[in-house]
């Protein structure tokens, strides 16, 4: 296995990897995608090709690989979540995709992701495990998978989306059910953390719902941290946290 992973890393260093995001509607701006791309380029040692799934009419920077989102007529406040299913549409892109939500801040080196087995579906473990220790479900903020292996997630959704969106709370619940448990693997929890529950003000105490370490040193949190996930509120543009925001920037 070690030899296989070493060859995989060598191939990535030479040929690069494919990273992607979804930008739909006006909730996030194109600036979010630009800062995500900049963070990825700073923190991967290998070349990256940046993919964006967005509306056909939206202009994106030169050099990005744009894939036009199909409008299936999904309605309601959660409709934006369901557009993410289109990253599994392997007619757009075939191969291994390193997917990142827009409300992500890259805070450290990501080369550990290059060593993840290409045979598995990798994702963030849903952060509810912080108080529900037996919770083992997908948070779809960051995922690494082969679009060819999981193309049926899109095909099934396209055929039955009007039913599926009533059965599940959101895209990640649907993805979690559709990916076989034997194929799921989780990112190291030291590398990926929730902003509002683990990073902000030193992290929350779930017993008392307070932040007992507010104002204290957070260096131990940032030691291995490379991905900060903003799920829900606040969003990156809504915070005043200099230790975090110094990583959320465009390269000059």
SEKOLRO-521386 format. One record per residue: residue number from 1; residue in three letters; x, y, z of N, C-alpha, C in turn. Coordinates in Angstrom, 3 decimals. Each point is the difference from the previous one (the first is absolute). Example, Ala and Ser with C-alpha at 12.3 -4.5 7.8 and 13.67 -1.06 7.14 Angstrom:
<pts>
PT  tilo  kevex      n_px      n_py      n_pz     ca_px     ca_py     ca_pz      c_px      c_py      c_pz
PT     1    ALA    13.190    -5.690     7.800    -0.890     1.190     0.000     0.900     1.200     0.000
PT     2    SER    -0.350     1.050    -0.720     0.820     1.190     0.060    -0.770     1.090     0.730
</pts>
This chain:
<pts>
PT  tilo  kevex      n_px      n_py      n_pz     ca_px     ca_py     ca_pz      c_px      c_py      c_pz
PT     1    UNK     0.834    -1.201     0.000    -0.834     1.201     0.000     0.868     1.251     0.000
PT     2    UNK     1.076    -0.045     0.782     0.879     1.163     0.086     0.609     0.361    -1.339
PT     3    UNK     0.416    -1.012    -0.766     0.595     0.235    -1.314    -1.031     0.615    -0.943
PT     4    UNK    -1.244    -0.486     0.075    -1.072     0.521    -0.846    -0.258     1.471     0.298
PT     5    UNK    -0.051     0.337     1.281    -0.248     1.390     0.394     1.155     0.887    -0.428
PT     6    UNK     1.220    -0.482     0.135     1.170     0.787    -0.417    -0.050     0.304    -1.492
PT     7    UNK    -0.399    -0.996    -0.804    -0.118     0.227    -1.438    -1.112     1.001    -0.293
PT     8    UNK    -1.099    -0.115     0.758    -1.119     0.927    -0.161     0.456     1.430     0.252
PT     9    UNK     0.740     0.214     1.085     0.499     1.337     0.340     0.949     0.501    -1.085
PT    10    UNK     0.890    -0.875    -0.458     0.937     0.388    -1.067    -0.753     0.428    -1.258
PT    11    UNK    -1.061    -0.733    -0.331    -0.803     0.335    -1.179    -0.657     1.363     0.169
PT    12    UNK    -0.516     0.259     1.194    -0.637     1.292     0.260     1.010     1.143    -0.100
PT    13    UNK     1.197    -0.220     0.513     1.010     1.039    -0.042     0.376     0.359    -1.446
PT    14    UNK    -0.067    -0.985    -0.870     0.347     0.241    -1.402    -1.194     0.500    -0.811
PT    15    UNK    -1.148    -0.651     0.180    -1.151     0.273    -0.862    -1.020     0.947     0.613
PT    16    UNK     0.037     0.189     1.328    -0.955     0.878     0.655    -1.285    -0.711     0.395
PT    17    UNK    -0.897     0.746     0.643    -1.278    -0.536     0.467    -1.115     0.949    -0.430
PT    18    UNK    -1.231    -0.475     0.129    -1.171     0.785    -0.364    -0.774     0.371     1.258
PT    19    UNK    -0.108     1.307     0.246    -0.751     0.512     1.147    -1.240     0.726    -0.518
PT    20    UNK    -1.084    -0.048     0.760    -1.215     0.626    -0.492    -0.875     0.572     1.087
PT    21    UNK    -0.926     0.875    -0.428    -0.982     0.604     0.903    -1.283     0.244    -0.782
PT    22    UNK    -1.065     0.356     0.719    -1.286     0.347    -0.609    -0.371     1.413     0.442
PT    23    UNK    -0.346     0.831    -0.964    -0.456     1.365     0.289    -1.349     0.188    -0.688
PT    24    UNK    -1.051     0.084     0.809    -1.351     0.170    -0.544    -0.702     1.167     0.695
PT    25    UNK    -0.659     0.829    -0.794    -0.756     1.100     0.582     0.894     1.107     0.519
PT    26    UNK    -0.554     0.792     0.914     0.697     1.192     0.493     0.398    -0.090     1.464
PT    27    UNK    -0.211    -1.162     0.620     0.321    -0.117     1.427     1.493     0.198     0.237
PT    28    UNK     0.825    -0.601    -0.875     1.440     0.232     0.034     0.413     0.725    -1.275
PT    29    UNK     1.050     0.780     0.099     0.499     0.748    -1.152     1.117    -0.777    -0.687
PT    30    UNK     0.352     0.438    -1.198     1.116    -0.613    -0.718     1.300     0.170     0.782
PT    31    UNK     0.067     1.032     0.828     1.186     0.230     0.816     0.284    -1.189     0.918
PT    32    UNK    -1.053    -0.665     0.472     0.181    -1.195     0.827     0.753    -1.079    -0.782
PT    33    UNK    -0.408    -0.195    -1.246     0.654    -1.020    -0.828     1.448     0.372    -0.282
PT    34    UNK     0.264     1.284    -0.213     1.366     0.455    -0.273     0.900    -0.234     1.219
PT    35    UNK    -0.524     0.266     1.184     0.805    -0.190     1.217     0.205    -1.488     0.291
PT    36    UNK    -0.999    -0.815    -0.327     0.167    -1.441     0.155     1.096    -0.497    -0.923
PT    37    UNK    -0.044     0.401    -1.263     1.021    -0.440    -0.950     1.392     0.431     0.466
PT    38    UNK     0.108     1.247     0.455     1.302     0.494     0.459     0.514    -0.827     1.178
PT    39    UNK    -0.885    -0.329     0.927     0.388    -0.804     1.156     0.454    -1.391    -0.393
PT    40    UNK    -0.679    -0.583    -0.971     0.382    -1.333    -0.474     1.363     0.035    -0.674
PT    41    UNK     0.233     1.002    -0.818     1.289     0.092    -0.702     1.143     0.243     0.980
PT    42    UNK    -0.258     0.755     1.046     1.054     0.255     0.991     0.358    -1.247     0.787
PT    43    UNK    -0.958    -0.900     0.178     0.180    -1.066     0.978     0.108    -1.407    -0.567
PT    44    UNK    -0.139    -0.145    -1.304     0.360    -1.256    -0.660     1.363     0.189    -0.659
PT    45    UNK     0.877    -0.980     0.145     1.316     0.090    -0.633    -0.056    -0.368    -1.468
PT    46    UNK    -1.080    -0.647    -0.418    -0.134    -0.423    -1.394    -0.829     1.019    -0.780
PT    47    UNK     0.049    -0.044    -1.334    -0.859     0.875    -0.807    -1.468    -0.354     0.212
PT    48    UNK    -0.897     0.985    -0.119    -1.425    -0.291     0.082    -0.725     0.596    -1.208
PT    49    UNK    -1.036    -0.715    -0.416    -0.950     0.517    -0.982    -1.269     0.336     0.764
PT    50    UNK    -0.485     1.225    -0.155    -1.123     0.464     0.807    -1.288    -0.049    -0.814
PT    51    UNK    -0.978    -0.735     0.519    -1.295    -0.168    -0.651    -1.080     0.742     0.790
PT    52    UNK    -0.927     0.590    -0.712    -1.128     0.649     0.655    -1.287    -0.365    -0.717
PT    53    UNK    -0.953    -0.471     0.777    -1.343    -0.267    -0.510    -0.850     1.225     0.334
PT    54    UNK    -0.507     0.675    -1.001    -0.740     1.242     0.222    -0.961     0.242    -1.163
PT    55    UNK    -0.752     1.098     0.081    -0.963     0.293    -1.052     0.707     0.263    -1.327
PT    56    UNK    -0.665    -0.354    -1.070     0.559     0.149    -1.330     0.391     1.444    -0.297
PT    57    UNK    -0.786     0.961     0.498     0.228     1.409    -0.321     1.100     0.649     0.842
PT    58    UNK     0.444    -0.670     1.054     0.992     0.619     0.891     1.392    -0.063    -0.620
PT    59    UNK     0.664     1.117    -0.034     1.378     0.033    -0.484     0.947    -0.378     1.128
PT    60    UNK     1.024    -0.774    -0.341     0.987    -0.426     0.997     1.388     0.315    -0.534
PT    61    UNK     0.991     0.053     0.883     1.355     0.350    -0.437     0.558    -0.945    -1.067
PT    62    UNK     0.819     0.531    -0.841     0.666    -0.773    -1.036     0.854    -1.093     0.640
PT    63    UNK    -0.061    -1.171    -0.576     0.780    -1.113     0.517    -0.801    -0.954     0.860
PT    64    UNK    -1.159     0.450     0.503    -0.856    -0.891     0.767    -0.767    -0.911    -0.949
PT    65    UNK    -0.346    -1.180     0.476    -0.814    -0.934    -0.772    -1.452     0.159     0.464
PT    66    UNK    -0.817     0.573    -0.856    -1.376     0.310     0.364    -0.949    -1.093    -0.493
PT    67    UNK    -0.904    -0.412     0.896    -1.041    -0.964    -0.338    -1.350     0.646     0.314
PT    68    UNK    -0.866     0.081    -0.969    -1.280     0.702     0.171    -0.996    -0.859     0.773
PT    69    UNK    -0.555     0.582     1.056    -1.007    -0.694     0.795    -1.303    -0.103    -0.773
PT    70    UNK    -0.641    -1.149     0.112    -1.322    -0.188    -0.576    -1.054     0.426     1.016
PT    71    UNK    -0.983     0.748    -0.441    -1.089     0.427     0.875    -1.120    -1.019    -0.090
PT    72    UNK    -0.188    -0.761     1.088    -1.028    -1.031     0.008    -1.326     0.503     0.545
PT    73    UNK    -0.030     1.287     0.367    -1.236     0.541     0.537    -0.220    -0.274     1.474
PT    74    UNK     1.086    -0.362     0.719    -0.108    -0.236     1.438    -0.359     1.314     0.693
PT    75    UNK    -0.968    -0.041     0.884    -0.461     1.201     0.681     0.316    -0.072     1.496
PT    76    UNK    -0.210     1.141     0.670     0.142     0.019     1.447     1.335     0.544     0.466
PT    77    UNK     0.125     0.283     1.313     1.213     0.631     0.550     1.245    -0.861    -0.062
PT    78    UNK    -0.169    -1.311    -0.151     1.157    -0.898    -0.036     0.393    -0.406    -1.415
PT    79    UNK    -0.586     0.661    -1.006     0.237    -0.443    -1.374     1.477     0.081    -0.384
PT    80    UNK     0.719     0.982     0.566     1.410     0.149    -0.331     0.821    -1.214     0.368
PT    81    UNK    -0.401    -0.679     1.098     0.747    -1.184     0.423    -0.039    -1.084    -1.068
PT    82    UNK    -1.153    -0.147    -0.624    -0.204    -1.116    -0.911     0.766     0.149    -1.306
PT    83    UNK     0.445     1.199    -0.334     0.799     0.169    -1.209     1.326    -0.736     0.123
PT    84    UNK     0.418    -0.261     1.224     1.273    -0.698     0.200    -0.015    -1.408    -0.563
PT    85    UNK    -1.162    -0.592    -0.148    -0.058    -1.352    -0.556     0.585    -0.059    -1.403
PT    86    UNK     0.082     1.155    -0.666     0.484    -0.001    -1.382     1.518    -0.190    -0.118
PT    87    UNK     0.715     0.061     1.115     1.429    -0.311    -0.068     0.223    -1.485    -0.277
PT    88    UNK    -1.046    -0.805     0.192     0.087    -1.433    -0.290    -0.359    -0.302    -1.458
PT    89    UNK    -0.317     1.034    -0.765    -0.373    -0.170    -1.405     1.274    -0.202    -0.817
PT    90    UNK     0.368    -1.234    -0.226     1.318    -0.273    -0.586     0.104     0.361    -1.477
PT    91    UNK    -1.064     0.489    -0.610     0.122     0.540    -1.355     0.767     1.324     0.021
PT    92    UNK    -0.037     0.694     1.156     0.753     1.250     0.151     1.477    -0.276     0.229
PT    93    UNK     0.258    -0.931     0.898     1.386    -0.285     0.380     0.117    -1.459     0.395
PT    94    UNK     0.983    -0.671    -0.553     0.236    -1.401     0.339     1.315    -0.122     0.768
PT    95    UNK    -0.068    -0.632     1.140     1.217    -0.216     0.765    -0.155     0.377     1.458
PT    96    UNK     1.134     0.133     0.665    -0.015     0.287     1.435    -0.137     1.493     0.229
PT    97    UNK    -0.994     0.366     0.805    -0.280     1.397     0.287     0.228     0.294     1.476
PT    98    UNK     0.732     1.083     0.268     0.179     0.506     1.363    -0.989     1.163     0.132
PT    99    UNK    -1.121    -0.267     0.640    -1.087     0.987     0.056     0.040     0.796     1.304
PT   100    UNK    -0.251     1.338    -0.097    -0.025     0.881     1.159    -1.205     0.947    -0.107
PT   101    UNK    -0.752     0.122     1.087    -1.035     1.029     0.052     0.651     1.372    -0.031
PT   102    UNK    -0.779     1.011    -0.334     0.531     1.365    -0.043     0.288     0.552     1.394
PT   103    UNK    -0.785    -0.396     1.000     0.219     0.533     1.350     1.041    -0.837     0.746
PT   104    UNK     1.149    -0.112    -0.643     1.161    -0.721     0.528     1.174     0.969     0.039
PT   105    UNK     0.775    -0.052     1.066     1.259     0.736     0.026     1.134    -1.014     0.120
PT   106    UNK     0.935     0.076    -0.934     1.169    -0.885     0.022     1.068     0.657     0.861
PT   107    UNK     0.356    -0.657     1.092     0.902     0.624     0.976     1.341    -0.703     0.134
PT   108    UNK     0.232    -1.044    -0.799     1.268    -0.710     0.121     0.215    -0.948    -1.167
PT   109    UNK     1.153    -0.631    -0.004     0.393    -0.862    -1.116    -0.987    -1.155    -0.192
PT   110    UNK    -0.320    -0.273    -1.264    -0.992    -1.017    -0.351     0.599    -1.256    -0.628
PT   111    UNK     1.294    -0.136     0.016     0.614    -1.134    -0.683    -0.405    -1.346     0.600
PT   112    UNK    -0.511     0.001     1.236    -0.493    -1.246     0.585    -1.153    -0.569    -0.834
PT   113    UNK    -0.722     0.863    -0.712    -1.120    -0.471    -0.815     0.468    -0.825    -1.198
PT   114    UNK     1.224     0.250    -0.429     0.541    -0.731    -1.140     0.270    -1.457     0.347
PT   115    UNK     0.097    -0.296     1.275     0.307    -1.361     0.440    -1.256    -0.817     0.331
PT   116    UNK    -1.183     0.580    -0.205    -1.244    -0.719     0.271    -0.231    -1.050    -1.086
PT   117    UNK    -0.352    -1.183     0.387    -0.217    -1.086    -0.950    -1.049     0.380    -1.041
PT   118    UNK     0.335    -0.178    -1.264    -0.915     0.340    -1.077    -1.135    -1.017    -0.139
PT   119    UNK     0.054    -1.065     0.775    -1.037    -1.034    -0.071    -1.220     0.351     0.844
PT   120    UNK     0.114     1.014     0.864    -1.064     0.298     0.954    -0.635     1.375    -0.253
PT   121    UNK    -1.134     0.200     0.636    -0.705     1.284    -0.021     0.316     0.704     1.312
PT   122    UNK     0.712     1.123    -0.090     0.463     0.708     1.184    -0.867     1.233     0.259
PT   123    UNK    -0.286     0.262     1.273    -0.836     1.157     0.336     0.277     0.456     1.426
PT   124    UNK    -0.512     1.177     0.313     0.001     0.493     1.378    -1.023    -0.814     0.786
PT   125    UNK     0.348    -0.403     1.184    -0.983    -0.633     0.881    -0.906     1.088     0.561
PT   126    UNK    -1.314    -0.209    -0.123    -0.953     0.999     0.462     0.356     0.445     1.421
PT   127    UNK     0.041     1.323     0.206     0.506     0.539     1.261    -0.892    -0.280     1.204
PT   128    UNK    -1.139    -0.576    -0.224    -0.839    -0.372     1.138     0.645    -1.094     0.846
PT   129    UNK     1.080    -0.606    -0.533     0.724    -0.983     0.804     0.609     0.636     1.250
PT   130    UNK     0.119     1.321     0.001     0.600     0.683     1.144    -0.824    -0.183     1.277
PT   131    UNK    -1.292    -0.238    -0.161    -0.804    -0.302     1.185    -0.791    -1.307    -0.141
PT   132    UNK     0.038    -0.576    -1.211    -0.600    -1.311    -0.210     1.116    -0.922    -0.484
PT   133    UNK     0.678    -0.642     0.916     1.227    -0.729    -0.315    -0.217    -1.124    -1.008
PT   134    UNK    -1.200    -0.504    -0.102    -0.270    -1.094    -0.916    -0.538     0.481    -1.352
PT   135    UNK     0.079     1.308    -0.233    -0.493     0.565    -1.251     1.073    -0.133    -1.076
PT   136    UNK    -0.262    -0.839    -0.981     0.954    -0.225    -1.088    -0.709     0.248    -1.331
PT   137    UNK    -0.178     1.277    -0.340    -0.642     0.348    -1.258     0.814     1.080    -0.705
PT   138    UNK    -0.311     0.196    -1.276     0.774     0.908    -0.844    -0.409     1.453     0.188
PT   139    UNK     0.994     0.863     0.142    -0.171     1.440    -0.218     0.628     0.256    -1.368
PT   140    UNK    -0.798     0.542    -0.918     0.443     0.075    -1.398     0.802     1.248    -0.329
PT   141    UNK     0.522     0.694     1.006     0.783     1.210    -0.230     1.274    -0.266    -0.789
PT   142    UNK     0.624    -1.136     0.271     1.217    -0.397    -0.710    -0.113    -1.483    -0.288
PT   143    UNK     0.193    -0.375    -1.266    -0.092    -1.402    -0.391     1.061    -0.297    -1.062
PT   144    UNK     0.497    -1.223     0.004     0.935    -0.462    -1.025    -0.535    -1.327    -0.520
PT   145    UNK    -0.271    -0.065    -1.307    -0.621    -1.190    -0.563     0.232    -0.048    -1.507
PT   146    UNK    -0.285    -1.147    -0.572     0.109    -0.198    -1.445    -1.389     0.179    -0.608
PT   147    UNK    -0.154     0.962    -0.886    -1.323     0.284    -0.569    -0.542    -1.172    -0.803
PT   148    UNK     0.867    -0.789    -0.583    -0.462    -1.159    -0.759    -0.620    -1.058     0.908
PT   149    UNK     0.558    -0.168     1.176    -0.499    -1.021     0.927    -1.332     0.394     0.628
PT   150    UNK    -0.273     1.302     0.097    -1.185     0.451     0.721    -0.960     0.800    -0.878
PT   151    UNK     0.086    -0.225    -1.313    -0.863     0.721    -0.936    -1.480    -0.297     0.238
PT   152    UNK    -0.309    -1.152     0.580    -1.402    -0.354     0.231    -0.677     0.935     1.008
PT   153    UNK     0.785     0.665     0.852    -0.605     0.940     0.942    -0.710     1.124    -0.739
PT   154    UNK     0.628     0.477    -1.084    -0.634     1.041    -0.808    -1.155    -0.559    -0.826
PT   155    UNK     0.225    -1.150    -0.629    -1.026    -0.560    -0.869    -1.281    -0.308     0.771
PT   156    UNK     0.161    -0.543     1.190    -1.165    -0.317     0.829    -0.711     1.275     0.439
PT   157    UNK     0.796     1.016     0.369    -0.603     1.259     0.427    -0.745     0.655    -1.153
PT   158    UNK     0.598     0.008    -1.171    -0.635     0.625    -1.157    -1.350    -0.642    -0.307
PT   159    UNK    -0.068    -1.325     0.115    -1.239    -0.718    -0.307    -1.086     0.246     1.045
PT   160    UNK     0.412     0.146     1.260    -0.973     0.002     1.101     0.122     1.192     0.936
PT   161    UNK     0.565     1.120    -0.478     0.313     1.100     0.914    -1.231     0.532     0.723
PT   162    UNK    -1.153     0.006    -0.661    -1.202     0.542     0.626    -0.424    -0.829     1.214
PT   163    UNK     0.390    -1.273     0.022    -0.276    -0.866     1.154     1.146     0.065     1.006
PT   164    UNK     1.223    -0.051    -0.501     1.183    -0.044     0.866     0.097     1.230     0.901
PT   165    UNK    -0.318     1.178    -0.524     0.140     1.214     0.819    -1.016     0.053     1.131
PT   166    UNK    -1.034    -0.824    -0.075    -0.958    -0.078     1.110     0.390    -1.080     1.002
PT   167    UNK     0.872    -0.927    -0.415     0.398    -1.115     0.856     1.196     0.334     0.881
PT   168    UNK     0.847     0.933    -0.477     1.249     0.296     0.700     0.062     1.459     0.406
PT   169    UNK     0.746     0.263     1.072     0.134     1.365     0.503     0.905     0.854    -0.875
PT   170    UNK     0.850    -0.634    -0.776     0.923     0.732    -0.866     0.880    -0.946    -0.772
PT   171    UNK     0.884     0.572    -0.812     0.829    -0.821    -0.878     0.866    -0.979     0.756
PT   172    UNK     0.537     0.414     1.169     0.941    -0.889     0.669    -0.685    -1.224     0.588
PT   173    UNK    -1.266     0.134     0.394    -0.727    -1.173     0.477    -0.234    -0.979    -1.147
PT   174    UNK    -0.310     0.531    -1.175    -0.197    -0.837    -1.190     1.306    -0.696    -0.381
PT   175    UNK     1.092     0.756    -0.032     1.308    -0.570    -0.341     0.385    -1.080     0.999
PT   176    UNK    -0.245     0.262     1.278     0.370    -0.945     1.053    -0.720    -1.341    -0.180
PT   177    UNK    -1.256     0.051    -0.391    -0.766    -1.229    -0.197     0.476    -0.740    -1.248
PT   178    UNK     0.324     0.751    -1.044     0.326    -0.619    -1.291     1.417    -0.571    -0.060
PT   179    UNK     0.921     0.526     0.789     1.369    -0.541     0.005     0.047    -1.197     0.950
PT   180    UNK     0.382    -1.181    -0.480     0.063    -1.184     0.868     0.925     0.232     1.190
PT   181    UNK    -0.403    -0.477     1.153     0.791     0.210     1.218     1.418    -0.541    -0.132
PT   182    UNK     0.165    -1.107    -0.698     1.332    -0.594    -0.159     0.933     0.910    -0.795
PT   183    UNK    -0.561     0.899    -0.790     0.820     0.895    -0.823     0.359     1.300     0.708
PT   184    UNK    -0.683     0.318     1.092     0.198     1.287     0.668     1.272    -0.002     0.842
PT   185    UNK     0.709     1.116    -0.079     1.127     0.233     0.875    -0.047     1.458     0.442
PT   186    UNK     0.574     0.295     1.164    -0.121     1.334     0.590     1.349     0.698     0.080
PT   187    UNK     0.008     1.294    -0.246     1.215     0.790     0.151     0.418     0.037     1.471
PT   188    UNK     1.289     0.125     0.227     0.538     0.149     1.352    -0.620     1.228     0.658
PT   189    UNK    -0.558    -0.193     1.182    -0.713     1.084     0.682     0.918     1.114     0.472
PT   190    UNK     1.298    -0.251     0.048     0.941     1.064     0.343     0.231     0.951    -1.166
PT   191    UNK    -0.244    -0.496    -1.211     0.225     0.801    -1.208    -1.222     0.825    -0.392
PT   192    UNK    -1.190    -0.456     0.370    -1.252     0.640    -0.417    -0.852     0.293     1.226
PT   193    UNK    -0.348     1.276     0.199    -0.784     0.370     1.176    -1.120     0.977    -0.356
PT   194    UNK    -1.014    -0.017     0.841    -1.115     0.936    -0.114     0.394     1.342     0.587
PT   195    UNK    -0.251     1.087    -0.748     0.348     1.314     0.540    -0.791     0.314     1.258
PT   196    UNK    -1.311    -0.060    -0.070    -0.812     0.483     1.134     0.002    -0.941     1.188
PT   197    UNK     0.348    -1.272    -0.199    -0.034    -0.941     1.103     1.377    -0.375     0.544
PT   198    UNK     1.064     0.179    -0.805     1.318    -0.437     0.462     1.074     1.080    -0.057
PT   199    UNK    -0.180     0.997    -0.862     1.036     1.022    -0.184    -0.387     1.332     0.644
PT   200    UNK    -1.197     0.465    -0.254    -0.452     1.295     0.508     0.087     0.059     1.530
PT   201    UNK     0.665     1.009     0.510     0.132     0.217     1.442     0.530    -1.227     0.740
PT   202    UNK     0.818    -0.794    -0.682     0.614    -1.152     0.651    -0.869    -1.236     0.056
PT   203    UNK    -1.184     0.051    -0.591    -0.866    -1.181    -0.042    -1.067    -0.007     1.071
PT   204    UNK    -1.109    -0.645    -0.313    -1.154    -0.020     0.895     0.045    -1.203     0.943
PT   205    UNK    -0.488     0.204     1.208    -0.220    -1.089     0.946    -1.452    -0.437    -0.177
PT   206    UNK    -0.209    -1.188    -0.556    -1.351    -0.412    -0.355    -0.851    -0.345     1.217
PT   207    UNK     0.628    -0.245     1.124    -0.774    -0.280     1.214    -0.720     1.248     0.468
PT   208    UNK     0.707     1.134    -0.045    -0.563     1.243     0.517    -0.341     1.014    -1.088
PT   209    UNK     0.315    -0.362    -1.277    -0.254     0.900    -1.132     0.653     1.368     0.215
PT   210    UNK     1.237    -0.031     0.477     0.763     1.223     0.226     1.378    -0.139    -0.661
PT   211    UNK     0.724     1.131    -0.055     1.352     0.016    -0.556     0.976     0.308     1.142
PT   212    UNK     0.404    -1.019     0.764     0.819     0.226     1.195     1.415     0.488    -0.275
PT   213    UNK     0.489    -0.159    -1.251     1.380     0.375    -0.321     0.099     1.289    -0.796
PT   214    UNK    -1.071     0.771     0.010    -0.009     1.259    -0.747     1.133     0.908     0.464
PT   215    UNK     0.766     0.520    -0.945     1.108     0.892     0.326     1.303    -0.706     0.311
PT   216    UNK    -0.025    -1.347     0.084     1.203    -0.761     0.315     0.744    -0.399    -1.276
PT   217    UNK     1.220    -0.462     0.179     0.833    -0.413    -1.120    -0.652    -1.157    -0.767
PT   218    UNK     0.008     0.096    -1.342    -0.610    -1.045    -0.842     1.034    -0.730    -0.851
PT   219    UNK     1.271     0.153     0.311     1.043    -0.573    -0.864    -0.143    -1.504    -0.147
PT   220    UNK    -0.478    -0.679     1.051    -0.156    -1.452    -0.075    -1.079    -0.386    -1.010
PT   221    UNK    -0.988     0.866    -0.207    -1.063    -0.274    -0.968     0.539     0.102    -1.424
PT   222    UNK     0.875     0.980    -0.227     0.514     0.266    -1.341     1.215    -0.856    -0.367
PT   223    UNK     0.513    -0.774     0.951     1.273    -0.710    -0.224    -0.058    -0.879    -1.255
PT   224    UNK    -1.018    -0.819    -0.119    -0.126    -0.896    -1.155    -1.145     0.395    -0.924
PT   225    UNK    -0.711     1.036     0.353    -1.222     0.374    -0.709     0.295     0.532    -1.401
PT   226    UNK    -0.710    -0.550    -0.995     0.182     0.498    -1.361    -1.304     0.361    -0.692
PT   227    UNK    -1.140    -0.443     0.545    -1.298     0.336    -0.592    -0.955     0.440     1.105
PT   228    UNK    -0.503     1.228    -0.120    -0.978     0.516     0.957    -1.345     0.067    -0.707
PT   229    UNK    -0.979    -0.704     0.550    -1.318    -0.116    -0.637    -0.986     0.953     0.667
PT   230    UNK    -0.619     0.846    -0.813    -1.039     0.906     0.477    -1.348    -0.571    -0.440
PT   231    UNK    -0.628    -0.761     0.867    -1.302    -0.575    -0.318    -1.059     0.818     0.742
PT   232    UNK    -0.942     0.561    -0.746    -0.949     0.900     0.646     0.624     1.371     0.210
PT   233    UNK    -0.432     0.688     1.041     0.532     1.333     0.288     0.961    -0.086     1.177
PT   234    UNK     1.012     0.906     0.043     0.265     1.081    -0.938     0.698    -0.514    -1.263
PT   235    UNK     0.021     0.836    -1.045     0.776    -0.247    -1.206     1.331     0.733     0.117
PT   236    UNK     0.985    -0.379    -0.804     1.311     0.659     0.101    -0.048     1.520    -0.084
PT   237    UNK    -0.857     0.565    -0.839    -0.029     1.460    -0.134    -0.698     0.676     1.177
PT   238    UNK    -0.545    -0.788     0.915    -0.732     0.548     1.136     0.799    -0.039     1.298
PT   239    UNK     1.241    -0.477    -0.054     0.781    -0.115     1.231     1.119     1.029     0.039
PT   240    UNK     0.513     0.232     1.205     1.156     0.871     0.211     1.010    -0.786     0.835
PT   241    UNK     0.549    -1.023    -0.626     0.910    -0.927     0.665     1.300    -0.003    -0.794
PT   242    UNK     0.930     0.826     0.435     1.217     0.221    -0.796     0.822    -1.263    -0.195
PT   243    UNK     0.022    -0.890     1.000     0.774    -1.241    -0.121    -0.522    -0.878    -1.123
PT   244    UNK    -1.297     0.088    -0.248    -0.631    -0.800    -1.054     0.008     0.744    -1.327
PT   245    UNK    -0.381     1.271     0.023    -0.158     0.769    -1.234     1.315     0.249    -0.732
PT   246    UNK     1.126    -0.135     0.680     1.280     0.204    -0.690     0.238    -1.067    -1.070
PT   247    UNK    -0.771    -1.096     0.089     0.118    -1.059    -1.002    -1.018     0.161    -1.132
PT   248    UNK    -0.969     0.888     0.190    -1.104     0.150    -0.968     0.277     1.244    -0.835
PT   249    UNK     0.793    -0.181    -1.049     0.482     1.151    -0.739     0.366    -0.401    -1.419
PT   250    UNK     0.103     1.001    -0.846     0.493    -0.207    -1.353     1.508     0.205    -0.025
PT   251    UNK     0.671    -0.714    -0.855     1.438     0.181    -0.123     0.266     1.275    -0.801
PT   252    UNK     1.027     0.733     0.423     0.321     1.246    -0.689     0.775    -0.285    -1.292
</pts>
